[in-house]
Each structure stands twice: as structure tokens, then as C-alpha cells.
Amino acid sequence: MILAAAAALTLTACVKNESLRNNTEEDAISFAAYSGNAVTKAGTAGELTTTALQTAGFGVFAYQTTGDYAGSTAPNFMYNTKVSGSSWTYSPIKYWPNQIQAGNTDSQPATAYQADKVSFFAYGPHAAATASTGAVTGDNTKGIIALTSNAATGDPKVTFKATSALDDQVDLVWAVSNGSNWTNVAGETNTLTSGKPYLNLQKPAIGTAVHFYFKHALAQINLKAIAAYNQTTAGGTAQNGVKITIEKVELTVPGMYEQGILNLNNTTANTPLWESTTGSSDLALTVDGDNINAHLKDGGAKTAATQPTGVTATEQDVIVNGKYFTVIPKTGTTTVNVKITYYVTTDDPDLKDGYSRVKNVISKSVDFSTLAAGTKNTIKMILGISEVKFEAEVSDWTDGLTGEVDLPVNS
């Protein structure tokens, strides 16, 4: 159920070895990316391949500091820079600072050097925002609704608002390091912590790459359905072409967070730093209409033969095209109330309509010990049906009363 890394992205810096020179194109910070697993584009449910991620893009915040990053400056190097396209391009192009922590490559004493460092933070999918306020442009009522402004000091943050609209789910991800050591052009090593952001990087040698490993910041809820024919567990065989088709699934998740702020400078490895989570509403989620898998979607009043395949003894996704719900993580037991409306249709030529059609509305609750970030939480609905069976027995004759009649009467 764990879906740990959504994507791995590469930030590459190229340099020359001369000690005194102006920056050239080889010093430009360039990006490359690949998507190891899928992420969801803002405003569009469904999963992104690497090609689709190139269209959606991801956002980068970068801070240049003299000395170590302390979260006390505004993003003075990059602000929500969108990286996208098949060549992972962005604008304006930025260059690595030339001043490194030690060494004497420019004929000055080591004590004359300033430690110019750059700390990188990233999130995805990219959301366009007004830099001076951080307000996301367009619809800012759901999903990623705000970023920290370009004048705000401190860590970069993303404000997220949950929505019950299936087509507006967002798979919010943030970038961490895999812990590989970073070496600057002077040969000094900066030990990075796996699962935490890229802090205090200095100008690297040509070909050195910074890999952004994206983690899921939300928890996922999805639905599967499977039939149990004439048995207590999933499986069995349907008889006489009977079809189980789904009209609607309604979920209610009590006490979920409505909104939260994701700090991109997470302090616990591989764990999203959610701040200022607010609200405790009953999140109502409904799957119906064209959002139901076409193989399972009820076709209305029609014969079983003309219904879709329906629920079978093989597990199937209920929601179409791999869509799912995302929620802000929450510790402690979470109860999800499930209500499903489905039909069982059987062809019968002796009936007026040529078939029987039985509507079923079933409700049940399922508990999750926690809805943790990066977990894929699945509600598997086992729809059990059993045949109507008959038995018959003819009772034996029993002795009744006896009446005597003398015909004729003997004398």
C-alpha cells in the first residue's frame, strides 16, 4: 500500500576548471527529470507519465546564502521557477555562484573567501502564482491555492485545500535528497541527509547532478470491487449470465482536515512537514456516472446480456482511468463510511420485460489505523450474492377417522 517516491528529478550544474573567469553557458544550472512513479497534474485527476510531467512542470525555490541556510532569507535565487518541456527548460537561466568555501584557486588567501551556497526546494505539480502575494492564479478554491510570496523570509511553503470533486484531485509532492554526498569544485564534501531537502550546495564539477526525489505529501483513497458468488470469500462463478453493475459509491470520511500548509523544508526524513492544518469536516466523496469504470457502470433498465461485464470474481478498479481521492494525512484511526448502490440483473424470458433487476443499497464502515502520507489506501468492496435455491418434500399420508356403515344391516 505504500507508494513512496512519486518522481526523481535531476538538477545538473556544469562548470569549467579555470580559477579566474566569467560565467559561461557551461555554468548554467540545467535540469533533467524522469518520473519513476506517477503524479497528478493540478486540476486534472489521473496519472502523469514522464512525458505528461514535462507538460505540467514542477516548481523550484532556491536561496543563495553566505554560510549555511537558516531559513531567515527570502527566495533570492529562484522563486517558483517552472521547469518543463522535453529538455526541462526554464527562464531566466541561473548560474552557480563562483565563491566556494575554501581553496586558493583565485590566488587569494582562503580566509578571503565567502561561502556562497545555494539551497534548493521543489514541489509538483507547478502552480502559477502572483509572486508578490503568493496567491495562485486562476481557481484558488481547491488543490494548491497559495505559495509563500517572493518577499517572505523563511522556508518555502505550499497551501493545499482538499476537495471532494474527483476531477480536481491533486497529488501534491515535494523533493528530497537520497543522501548522496555533494562535492564542490574545491573537492570539499557536503554530507546530505537522505529524505531531507538539498541544503547548502556549492558549485560542483562539470557533470555533477543533483537528484530531486519526489515524495507524496498526501494520502490516497481508492476503490476496488470484486464479487463473491455463493461463497463467503471473493471468487466463485456467476451462473446464467447474471450481472452485478454499480450505480454509485458514496464515501464519508469524518473529521478530515480541510486545509493545510506544506513546509518544503521537512525536518523528519521522508515525512512531509504539514503545518497549520485546519478544519475537521466530514469529507463527502461520491463516485457515479462516467467516473465509474465502464466495465462496472450500471447500464440502466436493460437485459443482463446488454449490461457491461460488471463485477466479477477478478478484482477491478471502480473509478475510471486510475483516478483516486487524496486527503491531508492524519494520525489516529480514521473511519470511512461506505455506501454502495448496485443492481443484480438476470435474464428471464418468462418475465414481461425479459429480465429481473434487483436494486441493492448497502452501507458499511471500514477503519484505517492511520492515513499516512504516501500511502495508497484501498477500500475493497466484496459484493456477495447467493443463488436462490429450492428444496421440496412431499409428506406421507396419515390415517384419518373411520366411519362404519352396515349395508345392509344383518339381523
Buried (B, 14 or more C-beta within 10 A) or exposed (E): EEBEBBBBBBBBBBBEEEEEEEBEEEBBBBBEBEBEBBBBBBBBBBBBEEEBBBEBBBBBBBBBBEEEBEBEBBBEBBBBBBBBEEEBBBEEEBBBBBBBBBBEBBEEEEEEBEBBBBBBBBBBBBBBBBBEBBBBEEEBEBBBBBBBBBEBEBBBBBBBBBBBEBEBBBBBBBBBBEEEEBBBBBEBEBEBEEBBBBBBBBBBBEEBBBBBBBBBBBBBBBBBBBBBBBEEEBBBEBEEEBBBBBBBBBBBBEEBBBBBBBBBBBEEEBBBBBEEBEBEBEBEBBBBEEBBBEBBBBBEEBBBEEBBBBBBBEBBBBBBEEBBBBBBBBEEEBEBBBBBBBBBBBBBEEEEEEBEBEEEEEEEEBEBEBBBBBBEBBBEBBBBBEEEEEEEEEEEEEEEEEEEEEEEEEE
